[in-house]
Amino acid sequence: MNIIATTRNVQGTGASRRLRRADKLPGIVYGGKLPATPIELEHNPIFYALRKEKFHASILTMELDGKEELVVLRAFQMHPYKPQVMHIDFQRIAADEKVTMRVPLHFQGEEQSPAVTLSKAIISHAVSAIEVTCFPKELPEFITVDLSTLEAGMTFHASMLQLPEGVEVHSKAGEDVVLATVALPVEEEIASAEGEEAAE
């Protein structure tokens, strides 16, 4: 995905306000061996791009003053009530250096799982995205979470993911992030507990 930007020479609150009135978007690109550079972009293309999942988890090509460089989206600010992006931050990356990115999770297979078909259990998604580390060319647009083998009482952890080659989950040492949990409906839990009491 390509982004066209130009260096923003005038800074400050007043300058940013004038940019927004002209349907421009103030931002900044930082990182790498170059200094942080204030930039301006056309507002509407970015506004609509932010609605797409891929824009948030992809390596982007920024054409800044006619020169291309690889960047990733790092942050953006929206107006409290208007459909307007107020500011946006990009980070430069190098093709030969690993990058850590938050990638969306696409859950599938839960309707076919024993937890649902046999136990009538409820599967809850604990998170909607996960951080991974890899080289830019290996970054997936999303990661599929196959829940088709889950059974009642099970928990799906990040370590159970089938990751693309070269992609690793970025987490603290010893941490295994919970992605989904399985629980019986409340009525069945009560019935089960009552049955156990009667057996005693």
C-alpha positions in Angstrom: 0.0 0.0 0.0 1.5 3.4 -1.0 1.3 6.7 0.8 2.2 10.0 -0.7 3.6 12.6 1.8 5.5 15.9 1.7 7.8 17.4 4.3 5.9 19.8 6.6 8.0 22.9 6.9 5.7 25.0 9.2 4.8 23.5 12.6 2.7 24.5 15.6 -0.9 24.4 16.5 -2.0 27.2 14.2 -0.2 25.6 11.2 -1.8 22.2 11.9 -5.2 23.9 12.1 -4.7 25.5 8.7 -3.6 22.2 7.2 -6.7 20.5 8.4 -8.9 23.2 7.0 -7.3 22.5 3.7 -8.1 18.8 4.0 -4.5 18.0 4.8 -3.3 15.8 7.6 -0.3 16.6 9.8 1.9 13.7 10.8 5.4 12.5 11.5 7.7 9.8 10.3 10.6 8.7 12.6 13.1 5.9 13.1 16.0 4.5 11.2 19.1 6.5 10.7 17.2 9.7 9.7 15.9 12.3 12.0 12.2 12.5 12.8 10.5 14.3 9.9 7.2 16.3 10.2 5.0 15.5 7.2 1.7 16.3 5.6 -0.7 14.1 3.7 -4.0 14.2 1.9 -6.6 13.6 4.6 -9.3 11.5 2.9 -7.1 8.7 1.5 -5.7 8.1 5.0 -9.2 8.4 6.6 -10.5 5.6 4.4 -7.4 3.5 4.6 -7.6 3.5 8.4 -11.0 1.7 8.1 -9.2 -1.3 6.5 -7.6 -3.9 8.7 -4.7 -4.4 6.4 -3.6 -0.8 6.7 -2.9 -1.3 10.4 -0.8 -4.5 10.0 1.1 -4.0 6.8 4.5 -2.7 5.6 3.6 0.5 3.8 5.6 2.3 1.1 5.8 6.0 1.7 6.7 8.3 -1.1 8.1 11.3 0.8 9.1 14.2 -1.4 9.4 11.8 -4.3 11.7 9.3 -2.4 10.3 5.9 -1.4 10.9 4.4 2.1 9.3 1.5 4.0 7.1 2.5 7.0 4.6 1.0 9.4 1.7 2.8 11.1 2.4 3.4 14.8 -0.3 5.8 16.0 -3.1 8.1 15.0 -5.5 10.5 16.7 -9.1 11.0 15.8 -11.3 14.0 16.4 -13.6 13.4 19.5 -16.8 13.6 17.4 -16.0 14.6 13.8 -15.0 12.0 11.1 -11.5 13.5 11.0 -8.0 12.2 11.6 -6.1 14.8 13.6 -2.5 13.4 13.5 -0.7 10.3 12.4 2.7 8.7 13.2 4.7 6.3 11.0 7.9 4.5 11.8 10.6 3.8 9.2 11.8 0.2 8.9 14.6 -1.6 7.1 14.0 -4.6 4.9 16.9 -6.5 6.6 15.8 -5.8 10.2 13.1 -7.6 12.1 10.0 -5.6 13.0 7.4 -6.2 15.8 3.8 -5.6 14.7 0.3 -6.2 16.0 -1.4 -8.6 13.6 -5.2 -9.2 13.5 -6.4 -12.7 14.4 -9.1 -14.4 12.3 -10.9 -17.0 14.3 -12.5 -20.0 12.4 -13.8 -23.5 13.0 -15.5 -22.9 16.3 -19.0 -24.0 15.0 -17.5 -27.4 14.1 -15.6 -27.9 17.4 -16.6 -30.6 19.8 -17.1 -27.8 22.4 -20.0 -26.4 20.4 -21.4 -29.5 18.6 -21.2 -31.9 21.6 -21.1 -29.8 24.7 -23.1 -26.7 23.5 -20.3 -24.7 25.1 -19.6 -21.0 24.5 -16.3 -20.0 23.0 -15.0 -16.6 23.9 -12.3 -14.7 22.1 -9.9 -13.2 24.6 -8.0 -10.9 22.2 -8.5 -9.7 18.6 -4.8 -9.3 17.6 -1.3 -10.5 18.7 2.2 -9.0 18.5 4.6 -10.9 16.3 8.2 -10.4 15.3 9.6 -11.2 11.8 11.3 -9.6 8.8 9.1 -7.2 6.9 8.7 -9.5 3.9 7.4 -12.3 6.2 4.8 -10.2 7.9 1.3 -11.8 7.5 -1.8 -9.7 6.9 -3.5 -11.7 9.6 -3.1 -15.0 11.5 -5.7 -17.7 11.4 -6.8 -19.3 14.7 -8.3 -22.8 14.1 -10.7 -23.6 16.9 -12.1 -26.7 15.3 -10.5 -29.1 17.9 -11.5 -27.3 21.0 -13.4 -29.2 23.7 -15.4 -28.0 26.8 -13.1 -26.5 29.4 -10.1 -26.0 27.1 -8.1 -22.8 26.6 -6.4 -21.9 23.3 -3.0 -20.3 23.9 -0.6 -18.5 21.5 1.7 -21.5 21.6 -1.0 -23.5 19.8 -1.0 -21.3 16.7 0.2 -22.5 13.3 2.4 -19.5 12.4 3.9 -18.8 9.0 7.6 -19.6 8.6 9.8 -16.9 10.1 7.1 -15.5 12.3 7.3 -15.6 16.1 4.9 -14.5 18.8 6.3 -11.5 20.6 5.7 -12.0 24.3 7.4 -11.8 27.7 9.5 -14.7 28.8 7.4 -17.5 30.1 4.1 -15.9 28.9 1.7 -17.9 26.8 -1.1 -15.5 25.8 -4.7 -16.8 26.0 -6.5 -16.3 22.7 -9.8 -18.1 23.4 -11.6 -19.9 26.2 -14.4 -22.5 26.3 -17.1 -22.5 29.0 -20.3 -24.4 29.5 -23.6 -22.4 29.5 -24.5 -21.3 33.0 -27.5 -23.6 33.2 -25.4 -26.7 32.5 -22.7 -25.6 35.0 -25.5 -25.4 37.7 -26.9 -28.8 36.7 -23.4 -30.3 36.8 -22.7 -28.9 40.3 -26.1 -30.1 41.6 -25.4 -33.6 40.2 -22.0 -33.7 41.9 -23.7 -32.7 45.2 -26.3 -35.4 44.8 -23.6 -38.0 44.2 -22.0 -37.1 47.4 
